[in-house]
Amino acid sequence: MAIDYADRIPNNVGLSDNRRLQRALESWQPKFHDWWLEMGPEGFQANEIYLRTAVSVDVDGWAHFDYLKMPEYRWGIFLAEPEAGRTVNFGQHKGEAAWQEVPGEYRGMLRRIIVTQGDTEPASVEQQRQLGWTCPSLYDLRNLFQVNVEEGRHLWAMVYLLDAHFGRDGREEAEALLMRRSGDRDRPRILGAFNEETPDWLSFYMFTYFTDRDGRFQLASLAESGFDPLSRTCRFMLTEEAHHMFVGETGIGRVVRRSCELMNGHDTDDLRACGGIDLALLQKYINFHFSVSLDLFGGELSTNAANYFTSGLKGRFRETQIDDDHVLSNDTYRVIEPDGGEFVGADAPALTSLNERLRDAYIADCQRGVDRWNKVIAQQGIDFELRLPHRAFHRAIGLFAGMHVSPDGQTVPEAEWAERAGDWLPNDDDRTYVSSLMEPVTRPGSMANWIAAPARGINGRPVEFEYVRL
């Protein structure tokens, strides 16, 4: 399905045939541009960036690469191709034709789902708006801006659903998405992780690996929705989201590789004297970002998740590939619970433990990246292993909220936690040191000392390509 770029708002949903919707979105458009100029990447709005733009929603050949200035990026509304005869695949409506309009009885729940997802998109742009000043290379700077403009487009995707299907309520919610601000005390973003700072590039790579990966699992669950416009929207968003996680995984991998090179070259585990990021410090950042991202899945036992599933609004990850009845009325699922000072498995109703099932899939997927980083360390002959911390470590939501648990899953007294938290999580000295490394490197092909060069460039271009024209 080709995308129509002749319209003021690029789309493949026949926007010109719906004058009411077109007027609503065209009214929102200048407000979005004002938000982008105020809260988007700071200091680079006039520069030409080698960006990709969606030109179709086919699996292959869907993107075009060229130079353009970010405010001129053609944000728009792109839905994956419709599936003929698609049905609701789970819950009490299983087997019914997928809905093209919002079922009245689920209007409030569906709006809440869309608003929460939509709020994460501008939040991440706001968190990352000053990173361009300290880029480790032009290659990385371009990747940051690509992530930013696509998060902006994902906001457009959610606003389209709100305006197209929720009337005045939807228009008000769309306005509110531009009013909240990440980290603002009075107008914070909805989810806690999106109010955290992203002050440096190590945090950015962690965010795109761990937090954007949560986004992948949430989008994949929403792509199963019986509400077909939401499903089609999320299916195409997943195509773009893959690059964001690639930026995170390869970014951390390049830090790992460079740290190993410095360790072997200087025969030391402490890399601060030679301007590197030692593996122990990298582990602290993993501990923080993984634990914060785990909270994004919500409580282990959730009636909201059960209601979303039963209503046919939000399925499980790869729902149609699961071998069960897809109704779950009598099924159970194993959940880890605290029991005194221990953690034990207990069977819980499958419906209320859907968040935990999704979190389990997420943890397994995160582990695959950690395994690849550890393979690099082993190949360099270094005796060190990065690990994901225990799921109860540093949690603020769910069964483990407020517990004092070490990264290896041992409960500890509050006094010991207070004493050792700086050994497990980035402390002020760590963050100050990482900040001191954030000096911009803008000569094409050059890299900051603390990160290795990528294995290859973008879209067949060499690493030395001028990805951002300064």
C-alpha positions in Angstrom: 0.0 0.0 0.0 1.6 3.2 -1.2 1.4 6.3 1.0 -0.2 9.5 -0.4 2.3 12.3 0.0 0.1 14.8 -2.0 -2.0 15.5 1.0 -1.0 18.0 3.7 -0.9 15.1 6.1 0.6 12.0 4.4 -1.6 8.9 4.9 -2.9 5.7 3.4 -6.3 5.9 5.1 -8.1 8.0 2.5 -8.0 11.1 4.7 -9.2 13.4 1.9 -12.5 11.5 1.8 -13.2 12.3 5.5 -13.4 16.1 5.7 -14.4 16.2 9.4 -11.4 14.1 10.4 -9.1 16.0 8.0 -10.1 19.3 9.5 -9.5 18.0 13.1 -6.0 16.7 12.3 -5.1 19.8 10.3 -6.1 21.8 13.3 -3.8 19.7 15.5 -0.9 19.7 13.1 0.5 23.3 13.8 0.3 22.5 17.5 2.3 19.4 17.0 4.9 21.5 15.0 5.0 24.0 17.9 5.6 21.2 20.3 8.3 19.7 18.1 10.2 23.0 17.9 9.9 23.6 21.6 10.6 20.1 22.9 12.2 18.2 20.0 15.9 17.8 19.4 17.6 21.0 20.6 19.9 22.9 18.3 19.7 20.8 15.1 16.4 21.8 13.6 18.1 23.6 10.7 20.5 20.8 9.8 20.1 18.3 7.0 19.9 14.7 8.3 20.1 11.5 6.3 16.7 10.1 7.4 14.4 7.4 6.2 10.8 8.2 5.5 8.0 5.6 5.0 6.7 5.5 1.4 4.6 2.3 1.7 3.6 -0.3 4.3 4.8 -3.3 2.4 7.2 -5.6 4.3 10.0 -4.9 1.8 11.1 -1.6 0.3 8.9 0.5 2.5 11.3 3.3 3.2 13.1 6.1 1.3 16.4 7.6 2.5 17.5 11.2 1.8 18.6 14.4 3.5 16.0 16.6 5.0 15.6 19.0 7.9 13.6 17.5 10.9 10.8 20.1 11.0 10.2 19.2 7.3 9.8 15.5 8.0 6.5 14.3 6.6 4.8 12.9 9.7 1.6 11.1 8.8 -0.8 8.2 9.3 0.1 4.8 8.0 -1.8 1.6 8.8 -0.7 -1.9 7.8 -2.7 -3.5 5.0 -6.0 -4.9 6.1 -6.4 -8.7 6.5 -9.5 -10.0 4.7 -11.9 -11.8 7.0 -9.9 -10.9 10.1 -11.6 -12.0 13.4 -11.2 -11.4 17.1 -8.8 -14.1 18.1 -9.2 -14.2 21.9 -11.5 -13.3 24.8 -15.3 -13.6 25.0 -15.7 -12.2 21.4 -13.4 -14.9 19.9 -14.5 -15.7 16.4 -16.5 -12.5 15.8 -15.5 -10.2 12.9 -12.9 -7.7 13.9 -14.4 -4.3 14.8 -13.9 -1.4 12.5 -15.6 1.0 15.0 -15.2 1.2 18.7 -17.7 -1.0 20.6 -19.7 1.3 22.8 -19.2 -0.8 26.0 -15.4 -0.7 25.6 -15.1 2.9 24.7 -13.5 4.0 28.0 -11.0 1.1 28.2 -9.9 1.5 24.6 -9.4 5.2 24.9 -7.3 4.6 28.0 -5.1 2.1 26.2 -4.5 4.4 23.2 -3.8 7.5 25.4 -1.3 5.6 27.5 0.5 4.3 24.5 0.4 7.7 22.8 1.8 9.5 25.8 5.0 7.5 25.7 5.9 8.7 22.2 6.4 12.4 22.8 7.8 11.6 26.2 10.8 9.9 24.9 11.5 12.7 22.4 11.4 15.1 25.4 13.8 12.9 27.4 16.3 12.9 24.6 16.1 16.4 23.3 19.6 17.6 24.4 21.6 14.5 23.5 22.6 15.8 20.1 25.1 18.2 21.8 27.2 15.3 23.1 27.0 12.8 20.2 29.8 10.2 20.0 29.7 10.2 16.2 27.6 11.5 13.3 26.4 8.0 12.8 24.9 8.0 16.3 23.6 11.5 15.9 21.6 10.5 12.9 20.3 7.4 14.6 19.1 9.6 17.5 17.2 11.9 15.2 15.7 8.9 13.3 14.4 7.5 16.5 13.0 11.0 17.4 11.1 11.6 14.2 9.6 8.1 14.3 8.5 8.5 17.8 6.8 11.7 16.6 5.1 9.7 13.9 3.9 7.1 16.4 2.3 10.0 18.3 0.5 10.9 15.0 -0.7 7.3 14.8 -2.4 7.4 18.2 -3.8 10.9 17.6 -5.4 9.6 14.4 -7.2 6.8 16.3 -8.4 9.3 19.0 -9.7 11.8 16.5 -11.2 9.2 14.1 -13.0 7.2 16.7 -13.6 9.1 19.9 -15.1 12.4 18.9 -14.7 15.4 21.2 -13.2 13.2 24.0 -10.6 12.1 21.5 -9.8 15.6 20.4 -9.3 16.7 24.0 -7.0 13.7 24.7 -5.0 14.6 21.6 -4.5 18.1 22.9 -3.4 16.8 26.3 -0.7 14.6 24.7 1.0 17.9 23.7 0.5 19.5 27.1 2.2 17.0 29.4 6.0 17.1 29.8 8.5 14.5 30.8 9.6 15.0 34.3 7.4 18.0 34.9 6.2 18.1 38.5 2.8 19.5 37.6 2.2 17.9 34.2 4.2 14.7 34.2 3.9 11.9 31.6 1.6 9.0 32.6 4.2 6.3 33.1 7.1 6.6 35.5 9.9 5.5 33.2 9.0 8.3 30.9 9.7 10.9 33.5 13.2 9.8 34.1 16.1 11.8 32.6 18.1 10.5 29.7 21.2 12.7 30.4 23.9 10.8 28.4 24.4 8.4 25.5 24.9 5.4 27.7 21.4 6.0 29.2 20.1 6.5 25.6 21.4 3.1 24.5 19.9 1.5 27.6 16.6 3.3 27.0 16.4 2.1 23.4 17.3 -1.4 24.4 15.2 -1.9 27.5 12.4 0.6 27.4 11.8 0.6 23.7 11.8 -3.2 24.0 8.9 -2.9 26.4 7.2 -0.8 23.7 7.7 -3.6 21.2 5.9 -6.1 23.5 3.1 -3.7 24.3 2.6 -2.8 20.6 2.7 -6.5 19.6 0.0 -7.2 22.2 -2.1 -4.3 20.8 -1.5 -5.5 17.3 -3.6 -8.6 18.3 -6.6 -6.3 19.2 -10.0 -7.0 18.0 -10.3 -3.3 17.2 -8.9 -3.5 13.7 -7.7 0.1 13.2 -5.6 -0.2 16.4 -4.2 -3.5 15.2 -3.3 -2.2 11.8 -1.7 0.9 13.3 0.5 -1.1 15.7 1.6 -3.6 13.1 3.2 -0.8 11.1 4.6 0.9 14.2 6.4 -2.4 15.0 8.2 -2.1 11.6 9.7 1.2 12.6 10.2 0.2 16.3 12.7 -2.5 15.2 15.3 0.2 14.4 15.0 1.7 17.8 15.9 -1.5 19.5 18.7 -2.1 17.0 20.2 1.3 18.1 20.1 0.1 21.7 21.5 -3.4 21.2 24.3 -2.4 18.9 25.0 0.8 20.9 25.6 -1.2 24.1 27.4 -3.9 22.1 29.8 -1.3 20.8 30.4 0.1 24.3 31.2 -3.5 25.5 33.6 -4.1 22.6 35.5 -0.8 23.2 35.7 -1.5 26.9 37.2 -4.9 26.3 39.7 -3.3 23.8 40.7 -0.8 26.5 41.0 -3.4 29.2 43.3 -5.5 27.1 45.3 -2.6 25.8 45.9 -1.1 29.2 45.8 -4.3 31.3 43.3 -3.0 33.8 39.7 -3.4 34.8 39.4 0.3 35.9 39.0 2.3 32.7 38.4 5.7 34.1 42.1 6.7 33.7 41.9 5.9 30.0 38.4 7.4 29.3 36.4 4.2 29.0 33.4 2.7 30.6 34.3 -0.3 32.7 32.1 -3.4 32.6 31.1 -3.1 36.3 29.7 0.4 35.6 27.9 -0.9 32.5 26.3 -3.5 34.8 25.0 -0.8 37.1 23.3 0.9 34.2 21.7 -2.4 33.1 20.4 -2.9 36.6 18.7 0.5 36.6 17.2 0.5 33.2 16.0 -3.1 33.2 14.3 -2.7 36.6 12.6 0.5 35.7 11.4 -1.0 32.4 10.0 -4.0 34.2 7.6 -1.7 36.1 6.1 -0.6 32.7 4.3 -4.0 32.5 2.2 -3.2 35.6 1.4 -5.4 38.5 1.9 -9.1 38.3 -1.8 -9.7 39.0 -4.1 -7.2 37.2 -7.9 -7.1 36.7 -7.3 -4.4 34.1 -5.2 -6.8 32.0 -7.8 -9.5 32.4 -10.6 -7.1 31.3 -8.6 -5.9 28.3 -8.1 -9.5 27.2 -11.6 -10.8 27.9 -13.0 -7.8 26.0 -10.8 -8.5 23.0 -8.9 -5.2 23.2 -5.4 -6.4 24.0 -4.1 -9.9 23.4 -0.9 -11.7 24.4 2.4 -11.6 22.6 2.0 -13.6 19.4 -1.5 -14.6 20.5 -2.4 -16.8 17.5 0.8 -18.9 18.0 -0.2 -20.0 21.5 -1.7 -23.4 21.8 -4.7 -23.0 24.1 -8.4 -22.0 23.9 -7.6 -18.2 23.9 -10.3 -17.6 26.4 -8.4 -18.7 29.6 -11.4 -19.0 31.8 -10.0 -22.0 33.7 -6.3 -21.7 32.9 -3.5 -20.8 35.3 -0.1 -19.3 34.9 3.0 -19.6 37.1 3.8 -16.3 38.9 6.8 -15.6 41.2 5.7 -14.2 44.5 7.5 -13.1 47.7 7.2 -15.5 50.6 8.9 -14.1 53.7 12.5 -13.6 52.5 12.2 -16.1 49.6 10.6 -16.0 46.1 8.4 -18.9 45.2 6.3 -19.9 42.2 2.6 -20.1 42.6 -0.2 -20.8 40.1 -2.4 -17.8 39.5 -5.4 -17.3 37.2 -4.1 -16.9 33.7 -6.4 -14.0 33.1 -5.2 -11.8 35.9 -1.5 -12.8 35.4 -1.3 -11.6 31.7 1.1 -8.8 32.6 3.4 -11.3 34.1 3.3 -13.6 31.1 4.2 -10.6 28.9 7.0 -9.6 31.3 8.4 -13.2 31.2 8.5 -13.0 27.4 10.2 -9.6 27.7 12.9 -10.9 30.1 13.7 -13.8 27.9 14.1 -11.4 24.9 16.3 -9.1 26.9 18.5 -12.0 27.9 19.3 -12.8 24.3 20.9 -9.4 23.9 22.9 -9.9 27.1 24.1 -13.2 25.8 25.4 -11.6 22.7 27.3 -8.9 24.7 28.8 -11.7 26.9 29.9 -13.5 23.7 31.9 -10.4 22.8 33.5 -10.3 26.3 34.4 -14.0 26.1 35.9 -13.6 22.6 38.2 -10.8 24.0 39.4 -13.3 26.7 38.0 -11.3 29.6 36.5 -13.1 32.7 33.4 -11.1 33.2 29.7 -11.7 32.7 26.9 -9.2 32.4 23.6 -10.2 34.0 20.0 -9.1 34.2 19.2 -8.4 37.8 16.5 -10.4 39.6 12.9 -9.3 38.7 12.4 -8.2 42.3 15.4 -5.8 42.3 14.6 -2.1 42.5 10.9 -2.4 41.8 8.3 0.3 42.4 5.2 -1.4 41.1 3.6 -4.8 41.8 4.3 -7.5 44.3 7.9 -6.5 44.8 7.4 -2.7 45.2 9.4 -1.3 48.0 11.2 -4.6 48.8 15.0 -4.5 49.5 16.4 -7.1 47.1 19.9 -7.4 45.8 20.6 -8.0 42.0 21.1 -11.7 42.6 17.7 -12.0 44.3 18.6 -11.9 48.0 16.4 -9.9 50.4 18.5 -7.6 52.5 17.8 -5.3 55.5 16.9 -1.8 54.7 20.2 -0.5 56.2 22.2 -2.8 54.0 20.3 -1.7 51.0 20.9 2.0 51.8 24.6 1.2 52.2 25.0 -0.9 49.0 22.6 0.7 46.6 25.4 2.7 45.1 27.3 -0.5 44.4 24.3 -1.8 42.4 22.9 1.3 40.8 24.6 4.3 39.2 25.6 6.7 41.9 26.4 10.4 41.7 30.1 9.7 41.0 29.2 7.3 38.3 26.9 9.6 36.5 29.3 12.5 36.9 32.0 10.4 35.3 29.8 9.2 32.4 28.8 12.8 31.9 32.4 13.8 31.6 32.9 11.5 28.7 30.1 13.1 26.7 32.2 15.3 24.4 30.8 15.6 20.9 32.6 13.9 18.0 31.4 15.3 14.7 34.1 14.4 12.1 32.6 11.9 9.7 33.8 8.4 10.6 35.3 9.4 13.9 34.1 7.9 17.2 34.3 8.9 20.8 37.0 7.0 22.7 34.5 5.1 24.9 32.6 3.4 22.0 33.6 1.2 19.1 32.7 2.0 15.5 29.6 0.1 14.1 30.1 -2.9 11.9 28.5 -1.2 9.0 26.8 2.1 8.0 23.2 2.9 7.2 21.4 1.9 4.0 24.6 0.7 2.4 26.5 3.9 3.1 30.0 3.7 4.7 30.5 4.5 8.4 32.5 7.6 7.2 29.4 9.0 5.4 28.3 12.5 6.4 25.0 11.4 8.1 24.4 14.8 9.5 25.4 18.0 7.7 26.6 20.4 10.3 
